[in-house]
Each structure stands twice: as structure tokens, then as C-alpha cells.
Amino acid sequence: MSVTVTKTAGHKAEITWGPNDDPKGYIARVIEAGHLEDTLTTLGATTIEGLGTTEDLKRIAYSTNQLAALLERRTRTIALVLRNEGLSWAELADALYGDPEKRGNARRAYEAGLRQAGISAPVTEEDDV
């Protein structure tokens, strides 16, 4: 991977990437818009109420939702590629969720990836292992 996160000291890290790592500018935009900062702030918070005013929480909610939506789209694309590379539903579930029993969730992620890509769902076995 070309994007790197390097822990520099204590509670500090540096994120680096090159132009070829972010041709559509998604990384740059989430950083410049403050979405990454807001989202990481929610991860470290002991309580959501302690994050600030109602206006702060609204901004943080929007940022977190925007980043989550981008990541969900990427997850669906990854599910599509992995399934098309021959992973079974159980293997895909393990790759996505760390649990091979979540085959139904894996199938839904794959089907969402198909819809997102504008591809019709192929006829497949109901549940191969």
C-alpha cells in the first residue's frame, strides 16, 4: 500500500500519500474538510455528549457519516472483486466481518456492490461454502 500512517511520537502520527494513491482526491478531501479529524475524534471520545455543543455534534455527525459512506462504497467494491475472484460466501464473510457464518451479510454487501456498479446479479448457488 502506498498510503502510510506512521506513528511519530507519543500520540502523534503522520499520514503520507502520493498523487497516484489518491487520483480522485478522496483522501485529500476528507482531510481538508475535517471529516477525518471529526471521525477520529468520535473514536477517542469517552462519551458523545462530551464532544461539544449541538453545532459541534452536528458537524461531527455529518463528517462521520460522509466518511462512513465512502468506506461503505469501497467495501462493496472490494466484496464484488473478492467474490468475482472466487471466494465462497463463507470466505467473503470472513474477509469482511471476521466471521464465516455471516454469509448473508457478505451476500448483501456483494449484491450492493453489483447495484453500485450497475451490474445485474448473476444466478448463483444459494449458499456455497
GUTOR-798018 format. One record per atom (N, C-alpha, C, O): residue number from 1; residue in three letters; atom name; y negated, z negated, x negated. Coordinates in steps of 0.05 Angstrom, whole numbers, plus 32768, in hexadecimal, padded with zeros to 4 digits. Layout:
N
NUM	ALA	CA	Y	Z	X
...
This chain:
129
1	MET	N	8018	8000	7FEF
1	MET	CA	8000	8000	8000
1	MET	C	7FE7	8000	7FEE
1	MET	O	7FE6	7FF3	7FDA
2	SER	N	7FD4	800E	7FF7
2	SER	CA	7FBB	8011	7FE7
2	SER	C	7FA7	7FFC	7FEE
2	SER	O	7F96	7FF5	7FDD
3	VAL	N	7FA7	7FF1	8006
3	VAL	CA	7F95	7FDC	800D
3	VAL	C	7FA0	7FC2	8001
3	VAL	O	7FB8	7FBC	8004
4	THR	N	7F8F	7FB3	7FF3
4	THR	CA	7F98	7F9A	7FE7
4	THR	C	7F87	7F83	7FF0
4	THR	O	7F6E	7F86	7FF3
5	VAL	N	7F93	7F6D	7FF4
5	VAL	CA	7F85	7F54	7FF9
5	VAL	C	7F8D	7F41	7FE2
5	VAL	O	7FA4	7F3B	7FDE
6	THR	N	7F79	7F39	7FD2
6	THR	CA	7F7E	7F29	7FBA
6	THR	C	7F71	7F0E	7FBE
6	THR	O	7F59	7F0C	7FC3
7	LYS	N	7F81	7EF9	7FBC
7	LYS	CA	7F76	7EDE	7FBD
7	LYS	C	7F69	7EDA	7FA3
7	LYS	O	7F75	7EDB	7F8D
8	THR	N	7F4E	7ED4	7FA3
8	THR	CA	7F3F	7ED2	7F8B
8	THR	C	7F3D	7EB6	7F81
8	THR	O	7F3F	7EB1	7F68
9	ALA	N	7F39	7EA3	7F92
9	ALA	CA	7F38	7E87	7F8A
9	ALA	C	7F36	7E75	7FA3
9	ALA	O	7F28	7E7D	7FB6
10	GLY	N	7F43	7E5F	7FA3
10	GLY	CA	7F40	7E4C	7FBA
10	GLY	C	7F44	7E5A	7FD4
10	GLY	O	7F5A	7E65	7FDA
11	HIS	N	7F2F	7E5A	7FE4
11	HIS	CA	7F30	7E66	7FFF
11	HIS	C	7F21	7E80	7FFF
11	HIS	O	7F12	7E86	8012
12	LYS	N	7F24	7E90	7FEB
12	LYS	CA	7F16	7EAA	7FE9
12	LYS	C	7F2A	7EC0	7FE4
12	LYS	O	7F3F	7EBD	7FD7
13	ALA	N	7F23	7ED8	7FEF
13	ALA	CA	7F34	7EEF	7FEB
13	ALA	C	7F22	7F08	7FEA
13	ALA	O	7F0B	7F08	7FF4
14	GLU	N	7F2C	7F1D	7FDE
14	GLU	CA	7F1D	7F36	7FDC
14	GLU	C	7F2F	7F4C	7FE8
14	GLU	O	7F47	7F4E	7FE1
15	ILE	N	7F23	7F5D	7FF8
15	ILE	CA	7F31	7F73	8004
15	ILE	C	7F27	7F8D	7FF7
15	ILE	O	7F0F	7F91	7FF6
16	THR	N	7F39	7F9D	7FED
16	THR	CA	7F31	7FB6	7FE1
16	THR	C	7F41	7FCE	7FEC
16	THR	O	7F59	7FCB	7FF3
17	TRP	N	7F34	7FE4	7FEF
17	TRP	CA	7F41	7FFD	7FF8
17	TRP	C	7F31	8015	7FEE
17	TRP	O	7F19	8012	7FE8
18	GLY	N	7F3D	802B	7FEE
18	GLY	CA	7F2F	8044	7FE6
18	GLY	C	7F2A	8056	7FFE
18	GLY	O	7F35	8051	8013
19	PRO	N	7F1B	806A	7FFA
19	PRO	CA	7F15	807D	8010
19	PRO	C	7F2E	8089	801D
19	PRO	O	7F2E	808D	8035
20	ASN	N	7F42	808F	800D
20	ASN	CA	7F5B	809B	8018
20	ASN	C	7F6B	8087	8028
20	ASN	O	7F7C	808E	8037
21	ASP	N	7F66	806D	8024
21	ASP	CA	7F74	8058	8033
21	ASP	C	7F69	8054	804F
21	ASP	O	7F77	8049	8060
22	ASP	N	7F51	805E	8054
22	ASP	CA	7F44	805A	806D
22	ASP	C	7F35	8073	8076
22	ASP	O	7F1D	8072	807A
23	PRO	N	7F43	808A	8078
23	PRO	CA	7F35	80A3	807E
23	PRO	C	7F26	80A3	8099
23	PRO	O	7F13	80B1	809C
24	LYS	N	7F2F	8093	80AC
24	LYS	CA	7F21	8092	80C6
24	LYS	C	7F0D	807C	80C8
24	LYS	O	7EFF	8079	80DC
25	GLY	N	7F0C	806C	80B3
25	GLY	CA	7EF8	8057	80B1
25	GLY	C	7EFE	803E	80C2
25	GLY	O	7EEB	802E	80C6
26	TYR	N	7F16	803A	80CA
26	TYR	CA	7F1D	8022	80DB
26	TYR	C	7F19	8008	80CB
26	TYR	O	7F0D	7FF5	80D6
27	ILE	N	7F22	8007	80B3
27	ILE	CA	7F1E	7FEF	80A3
27	ILE	C	7F01	7FE9	809F
27	ILE	O	7EF8	7FD2	80A4
28	ALA	N	7EF2	7FFD	8097
28	ALA	CA	7ED5	7FF9	8092
28	ALA	C	7EC7	7FF0	80AC
28	ALA	O	7EB7	7FDE	80AB
29	ARG	N	7ECE	7FFC	80C2
29	ARG	CA	7EC1	7FF5	80DB
29	ARG	C	7EC7	7FD8	80E4
29	ARG	O	7EB5	7FCA	80ED
30	VAL	N	7EE0	7FCF	80E2
30	VAL	CA	7EE6	7FB4	80EB
30	VAL	C	7ED9	7F9F	80D9
30	VAL	O	7ED2	7F89	80E2
31	ILE	N	7ED5	7FA6	80C0
31	ILE	CA	7EC7	7F94	80AE
31	ILE	C	7EA9	7F94	80B3
31	ILE	O	7E9D	7F7F	80B6
32	GLU	N	7E9E	7FAC	80B4
32	GLU	CA	7E81	7FAF	80B8
32	GLU	C	7E78	7FA4	80D3
32	GLU	O	7E62	7F99	80D5
33	ALA	N	7E89	7FA6	80E7
33	ALA	CA	7E82	7F9C	8102
33	ALA	C	7E86	7F7E	8104
33	ALA	O	7E7E	7F71	8118
34	GLY	N	7E93	7F72	80F0
34	GLY	CA	7E98	7F55	80F1
34	GLY	C	7EB2	7F4E	8100
34	GLY	O	7EB8	7F37	8104
35	HIS	N	7EC1	7F63	8109
35	HIS	CA	7ED9	7F5D	8119
35	HIS	C	7EEE	7F4F	8108
35	HIS	O	7EFC	7F3D	8112
36	LEU	N	7EF2	7F57	80EF
36	LEU	CA	7F06	7F4A	80DF
36	LEU	C	7EFE	7F2D	80DA
36	LEU	O	7F0F	7F1B	80DC
37	GLU	N	7EE5	7F28	80D4
37	GLU	CA	7EDC	7F0D	80CF
37	GLU	C	7EDF	7EFB	80E8
37	GLU	O	7EE9	7EE5	80E6
38	ASP	N	7ED7	7F06	80FF
38	ASP	CA	7EDA	7EF7	8118
38	ASP	C	7EF7	7EF1	811E
38	ASP	O	7EFE	7EDA	8126
39	THR	N	7F08	7F05	811A
39	THR	CA	7F25	7F01	8121
39	THR	C	7F32	7EED	810E
39	THR	O	7F41	7EDC	8117
40	LEU	N	7F2B	7EEE	80F4
40	LEU	CA	7F37	7EDB	80E2
40	LEU	C	7F2C	7EBF	80E7
40	LEU	O	7F3A	7EAB	80E3
41	THR	N	7F14	7EBD	80F1
41	THR	CA	7F08	7EA3	80F8
41	THR	C	7F19	7E96	810E
41	THR	O	7F1E	7E7E	810E
42	THR	N	7F22	7EA6	8122
42	THR	CA	7F32	7E9B	8137
42	THR	C	7F4D	7E90	812D
42	THR	O	7F58	7E7D	8137
43	LEU	N	7F58	7E9E	8118
43	LEU	CA	7F72	7E95	810D
43	LEU	C	7F6F	7E7A	8100
43	LEU	O	7F82	7E6A	8101
44	GLY	N	7F59	7E75	80F3
44	GLY	CA	7F55	7E5C	80E5
44	GLY	C	7F4B	7E45	80F6
44	GLY	O	7F4A	7E2E	80ED
45	ALA	N	7F42	7E4B	810E
45	ALA	CA	7F36	7E36	811F
45	ALA	C	7F4A	7E22	812A
45	ALA	O	7F60	7E29	8132
46	THR	N	7F42	7E09	8129
46	THR	CA	7F54	7DF4	8135
46	THR	C	7F53	7DF6	8153
46	THR	O	7F67	7DF3	8161
47	THR	N	7F3B	7DFB	815E
47	THR	CA	7F38	7E00	817B
47	THR	C	7F25	7E17	817F
47	THR	O	7F13	7E1C	816F
48	ILE	N	7F2A	7E25	8194
48	ILE	CA	7F19	7E3C	819B
48	ILE	C	7EFD	7E32	81A3
48	ILE	O	7EE9	7E3E	819C
49	GLU	N	7EFC	7E1C	81B1
49	GLU	CA	7EE2	7E11	81B9
49	GLU	C	7ED0	7E0A	81A2
49	GLU	O	7EB8	7E0B	81A4
50	GLY	N	7EDC	7E04	818B
50	GLY	CA	7ECC	7DFD	8173
50	GLY	C	7EC0	7E15	8165
50	GLY	O	7EB3	7E12	8150
51	LEU	N	7EC5	7E2D	816F
51	LEU	CA	7EBB	7E45	8161
51	LEU	C	7E9E	7E4B	8166
51	LEU	O	7E92	7E5C	8159
52	GLY	N	7E92	7E3D	8179
52	GLY	CA	7E75	7E42	817D
52	GLY	C	7E6E	7E43	819B
52	GLY	O	7E7C	7E39	81AC
53	THR	N	7E57	7E50	819F
53	THR	CA	7E4C	7E52	81BA
53	THR	C	7E5C	7E66	81CB
53	THR	O	7E6D	7E74	81C1
54	THR	N	7E55	7E68	81E4
54	THR	CA	7E61	7E7C	81F5
54	THR	C	7E5C	7E98	81EB
54	THR	O	7E6D	7EA9	81EB
55	GLU	N	7E44	7E9C	81E1
55	GLU	CA	7E3D	7EB7	81D5
55	GLU	C	7E4E	7EBC	81BC
55	GLU	O	7E58	7ED2	81B8
56	ASP	N	7E52	7EA8	81AB
56	ASP	CA	7E64	7EAB	8194
56	ASP	C	7E80	7EB2	819D
56	ASP	O	7E8D	7EC4	8192
57	LEU	N	7E8A	7EA3	81B0
57	LEU	CA	7EA5	7EA8	81BA
57	LEU	C	7EA8	7EC3	81C6
57	LEU	O	7EBD	7ED0	81C3
58	LYS	N	7E94	7ECD	81D4
58	LYS	CA	7E95	7EE8	81DF
58	LYS	C	7E97	7EFD	81C9
58	LYS	O	7EA6	7F10	81CB
59	ARG	N	7E87	7EF9	81B4
59	ARG	CA	7E87	7F0C	819E
59	ARG	C	7EA3	7F0B	8190
59	ARG	O	7EAE	7F1F	8189
60	ILE	N	7EAD	7EF3	818B
60	ILE	CA	7EC6	7EEF	817E
60	ILE	C	7EDD	7EFB	818F
60	ILE	O	7EEF	7F07	8184
61	ALA	N	7EDB	7EF7	81A9
61	ALA	CA	7EF0	7F02	81BB
61	ALA	C	7EF0	7F20	81BA
61	ALA	O	7F05	7F2D	81B8
62	TYR	N	7ED9	7F2C	81BA
62	TYR	CA	7ED7	7F49	81B8
62	TYR	C	7EE2	7F53	819E
62	TYR	O	7EF2	7F66	819D
63	SER	N	7EDA	7F47	8188
63	SER	CA	7EE3	7F4F	816E
63	SER	C	7F01	7F4D	816B
63	SER	O	7F0F	7F5F	8162
64	THR	N	7F0C	7F37	8175
64	THR	CA	7F29	7F32	8173
64	THR	C	7F38	7F47	8184
64	THR	O	7F4D	7F51	817C
65	ASN	N	7F2D	7F4C	819C
65	ASN	CA	7F3A	7F60	81AD
65	ASN	C	7F39	7F7C	81A1
65	ASN	O	7F4C	7F8B	81A3
66	GLN	N	7F23	7F83	8195
66	GLN	CA	7F20	7F9E	8188
66	GLN	C	7F34	7FA1	8172
66	GLN	O	7F41	7FB6	8170
67	LEU	N	7F37	7F8D	8161
67	LEU	CA	7F4A	7F8E	814B
67	LEU	C	7F66	7F8E	8155
67	LEU	O	7F77	7F9D	814B
68	ALA	N	7F6C	7F7E	8169
68	ALA	CA	7F87	7F7D	8175
68	ALA	C	7F8E	7F98	8181
68	ALA	O	7FA5	7FA1	817E
69	ALA	N	7F7C	7FA6	818D
69	ALA	CA	7F81	7FC0	8199
69	ALA	C	7F87	7FD5	8184
69	ALA	O	7F9A	7FE4	8187
70	LEU	N	7F78	7FD4	816E
70	LEU	CA	7F7E	7FE7	8158
70	LEU	C	7F9A	7FE2	814C
70	LEU	O	7FA9	7FF4	8147
71	LEU	N	7FA0	7FC8	8148
71	LEU	CA	7FBA	7FC1	813D
71	LEU	C	7FD1	7FC8	8150
71	LEU	O	7FE6	7FD0	8147
72	GLU	N	7FCD	7FC4	816A
72	GLU	CA	7FE1	7FCB	817D
72	GLU	C	7FE7	7FE9	817D
72	GLU	O	7FFE	7FF1	817E
73	ARG	N	7FD2	7FF9	817B
73	ARG	CA	7FD6	8016	8179
73	ARG	C	7FE6	801E	8160
73	ARG	O	7FF7	802F	8162
74	ARG	N	7FE0	8011	814A
74	ARG	CA	7FEF	8016	8131
74	ARG	C	800C	800D	8134
74	ARG	O	801E	801B	812B
75	THR	N	8010	7FF6	8141
75	THR	CA	802C	7FEC	8145
75	THR	C	803C	8000	8155
75	THR	O	8053	8005	814F
76	ARG	N	8030	800B	816A
76	ARG	CA	803D	801F	817B
76	ARG	C	8044	8038	816B
76	ARG	O	805A	8043	816E
77	THR	N	8032	8040	815A
77	THR	CA	8038	8058	8149
77	THR	C	804E	8052	8135
77	THR	O	8060	8063	8131
78	ILE	N	804E	803A	812A
78	ILE	CA	8064	8032	8117
78	ILE	C	807E	8031	8126
78	ILE	O	8093	803B	811C
79	ALA	N	807F	8026	813F
79	ALA	CA	8097	8025	814F
79	ALA	C	80A2	8041	8154
79	ALA	O	80BA	8046	8152
80	LEU	N	8090	8054	815A
80	LEU	CA	8098	806F	815F
80	LEU	C	80A4	807C	8146
80	LEU	O	80B9	8088	8148
81	VAL	N	8098	8078	812F
81	VAL	CA	80A2	8083	8116
81	VAL	C	80BD	8077	810F
81	VAL	O	80D0	8085	8108
82	LEU	N	80BF	805D	8111
82	LEU	CA	80D8	804F	8109
82	LEU	C	80EF	8057	811B
82	LEU	O	8106	805C	8112
83	ARG	N	80EA	8059	8135
83	ARG	CA	80FF	8061	8148
83	ARG	C	8107	807E	8142
83	ARG	O	811F	8085	8143
84	ASN	N	80F4	808F	813D
84	ASN	CA	80FA	80AB	8137
84	ASN	C	8108	80AF	811C
84	ASN	O	8115	80C3	8118
85	GLU	N	8106	809B	810B
85	GLU	CA	8115	809B	80F2
85	GLU	C	8131	8091	80F5
85	GLU	O	8140	8090	80E2
86	GLY	N	8138	8089	810E
86	GLY	CA	8154	8082	8113
86	GLY	C	815A	8064	8117
86	GLY	O	8171	805D	811A
87	LEU	N	8145	8053	8117
87	LEU	CA	814B	8037	811C
87	LEU	C	8156	8033	8138
87	LEU	O	814C	803F	814B
88	SER	N	8169	8022	813B
88	SER	CA	8173	801A	8156
88	SER	C	815E	8009	8163
88	SER	O	814B	8000	8156
89	TRP	N	8162	8004	817D
89	TRP	CA	814F	7FF2	818B
89	TRP	C	8150	7FD6	817E
89	TRP	O	813B	7FC9	817B
90	ALA	N	8167	7FCC	8177
90	ALA	CA	8169	7FB2	816A
90	ALA	C	815B	7FB2	814F
90	ALA	O	814D	7F9E	8149
91	GLU	N	815E	7FC7	813F
91	GLU	CA	8151	7FC8	8125
91	GLU	C	8133	7FCA	8129
91	GLU	O	8124	7FBE	811A
92	LEU	N	812A	7FD9	813C
92	LEU	CA	810D	7FDC	8141
92	LEU	C	8102	7FC1	814B
92	LEU	O	80EC	7FB9	8142
93	ALA	N	8111	7FB3	815C
93	ALA	CA	8108	7F99	8165
93	ALA	C	8106	7F85	814E
93	ALA	O	80F3	7F76	814D
94	ASP	N	8119	7F87	813C
94	ASP	CA	8118	7F75	8124
94	ASP	C	8100	7F7C	8113
94	ASP	O	80F2	7F6A	8109
95	ALA	N	80FA	7F96	810F
95	ALA	CA	80E4	7F9E	80FF
95	ALA	C	80C9	7F96	810B
95	ALA	O	80B7	7F8D	80FD
96	LEU	N	80C7	7F98	8126
96	LEU	CA	80AE	7F92	8134
96	LEU	C	80AA	7F74	8139
96	LEU	O	8093	7F6A	8137
97	TYR	N	80BF	7F67	8141
97	TYR	CA	80BD	7F4B	814B
97	TYR	C	80CD	7F37	813B
97	TYR	O	80CC	7F1F	8141
98	GLY	N	80DC	7F40	8128
98	GLY	CA	80ED	7F2E	8119
98	GLY	C	8104	7F23	812A
98	GLY	O	810F	7F0E	8123
99	ASP	N	810B	7F31	813F
99	ASP	CA	8120	7F28	8151
99	ASP	C	812E	7F41	815D
99	ASP	O	8123	7F4E	816E
100	PRO	N	8147	7F47	8155
100	PRO	CA	8155	7F5E	815F
100	PRO	C	815C	7F5D	817C
100	PRO	O	8163	7F71	8188
101	GLU	N	8159	7F45	8188
101	GLU	CA	815F	7F42	81A5
101	GLU	C	8148	7F4D	81B6
101	GLU	O	814B	7F51	81CE
102	LYS	N	8131	7F52	81AB
102	LYS	CA	811A	7F5B	81BA
102	LYS	C	8119	7F79	81BC
102	LYS	O	8105	7F86	81B9
103	ARG	N	8131	7F84	81C2
103	ARG	CA	8133	7FA1	81C4
103	ARG	C	8121	7FAD	81DA
103	ARG	O	8116	7FC2	81D7
104	GLY	N	811F	7F9F	81F1
104	GLY	CA	810E	7FA8	8207
104	GLY	C	80F1	7FAA	81FE
104	GLY	O	80E3	7FBD	8205
105	ASN	N	80E7	7F97	81EF
105	ASN	CA	80CC	7F97	81E5
105	ASN	C	80C8	7FAF	81D1
105	ASN	O	80B3	7FBC	81D2
106	ALA	N	80DC	7FB3	81C1
106	ALA	CA	80DB	7FCA	81AE
106	ALA	C	80DA	7FE4	81BD
106	ALA	O	80CB	7FF6	81B5
107	ARG	N	80EA	7FE6	81D1
107	ARG	CA	80EA	7FFF	81E1
107	ARG	C	80CF	8004	81EE
107	ARG	O	80C5	801A	81EF
108	ARG	N	80C3	7FEE	81F9
108	ARG	CA	80A8	7FF1	8205
108	ARG	C	8093	7FF9	81F0
108	ARG	O	8082	8009	81F6
109	ALA	N	8095	7FEE	81D8
109	ALA	CA	8082	7FF5	81C3
109	ALA	C	8086	8013	81BC
109	ALA	O	8072	8021	81B8
110	TYR	N	809F	801B	81BA
110	TYR	CA	80A5	8037	81B4
110	TYR	C	809A	804A	81CA
110	TYR	O	808D	805E	81C4
111	GLU	N	80A0	8043	81E3
111	GLU	CA	8097	8053	81FA
111	GLU	C	8078	8054	81FB
111	GLU	O	806C	8069	8202
112	ALA	N	806B	803E	81F5
112	ALA	CA	804E	803D	81F4
112	ALA	C	8044	8050	81DD
112	ALA	O	8030	805D	81E0
113	GLY	N	8052	8050	81C7
113	GLY	CA	804C	8062	81B1
113	GLY	C	804E	807F	81B9
113	GLY	O	803E	8090	81B2
114	LEU	N	8063	8085	81C9
114	LEU	CA	8066	80A1	81D3
114	LEU	C	804F	80A8	81E5
114	LEU	O	8043	80BE	81E2
115	ARG	N	8047	8097	81F7
115	ARG	CA	8031	809C	8209
115	ARG	C	8017	80A0	81F9
115	ARG	O	8007	80B2	81FF
116	GLN	N	8013	808E	81E6
116	GLN	CA	7FFB	808F	81D6
116	GLN	C	7FFA	80AA	81C7
116	GLN	O	7FE4	80B5	81C3
117	ALA	N	8011	80B4	81BE
117	ALA	CA	8011	80CD	81AF
117	ALA	C	8012	80E5	81C1
117	ALA	O	8011	80FC	81B8
118	GLY	N	8014	80E0	81DC
118	GLY	CA	8016	80F6	81EF
118	GLY	C	8030	8105	81EF
118	GLY	O	8031	811D	81F4
119	ILE	N	8045	80F6	81E9
119	ILE	CA	8060	8102	81E7
119	ILE	C	8071	80F8	81FF
119	ILE	O	806F	80E0	8206
120	SER	N	8080	8109	820B
120	SER	CA	8092	8102	8220
120	SER	C	80AA	80F2	8215
120	SER	O	80B3	80F8	81FF
121	ALA	N	80B2	80DE	8223
121	ALA	CA	80C9	80CD	821A
121	ALA	C	80E2	80DD	821A
121	ALA	O	80E9	80E9	822E
122	PRO	N	80F1	80DD	8204
122	PRO	CA	810B	80EB	8203
122	PRO	C	8120	80DB	8212
122	PRO	O	811D	80C3	8216
123	VAL	N	8134	80E8	821B
123	VAL	CA	814B	80DB	8228
123	VAL	C	815C	80CF	8212
123	VAL	O	8165	80DC	8200
124	THR	N	8160	80B4	8214
124	THR	CA	816F	80A6	81FF
124	THR	C	8183	8094	820C
124	THR	O	8183	808F	8225
125	GLU	N	8195	808A	81FC
125	GLU	CA	81A8	8076	8206
125	GLU	C	8198	805D	820F
125	GLU	O	8184	8057	8204
126	GLU	N	81A2	8051	8225
126	GLU	CA	8193	803A	8230
126	GLU	C	818F	8024	821B
126	GLU	O	817A	8018	8219
127	ASP	N	81A4	801E	820C
127	ASP	CA	81A2	8008	81F9
127	ASP	C	81B6	800B	81E3
127	ASP	O	81CC	8001	81E5
128	ASP	N	81AE	8019	81CD
128	ASP	CA	81C0	801B	81B7
128	ASP	C	81BB	8003	81A4
128	ASP	O	81A5	7FF9	81A4
129	VAL	N	81CE	7FFB	8195
129	VAL	CA	81CB	7FE4	8184
129	VAL	C	81CB	7FEC	8168
129	VAL	O	81C9	7FDB	8157
